[in-house]
Amino acid sequence: MDFTIESRNRLVWVTVTGQVSLNNAVEIFQETFDAAIKLGTNLILIDCTGMTSVLSELERYHLGSISADYALQRSKESIALKVAVVGTPPVIDGFAALVASNRGVTTETFSDTSNAIEWLNHFARSG
């Protein structure tokens, strides 16, 4: 597993490649949320198109739940995070994003970065 976090045009851009376990994924999300808060942005794009492993349904549930709880605790409601996750089934199927959204962190999945950026830019214009 490898991942990079960088700042690009008012958003935090994360690239994830290789085999990722639930623990790895939680670590990636937590470091990403911390970076966004440190940079003072609420816009996050996580590109998982280079990921090769598939988390189980239960692992995806836990990822969405744990990540959302961490994000809400760290941001203390001062910054409403918007998370775009890029990937395709079976690696990214939207279930973890749905769980995170249901817990208060606006999260959506996309099959390409262009649509993810367009969605995030909507929040940049309105906020």
Buried (B, 14 or more C-beta within 10 A) or exposed (E): BEBEBEEEEEBBBBBBBEEBEBEBBBBBBBBBBBBBBEBEBBBBBBBBBEBEEBBEEEBBBBBBBBBBBBBBEBBEEEBBBBBBBBBBEEBBBBBBBBBBBEBBBBBBBBEEBEBBBEBBBEBBEEE
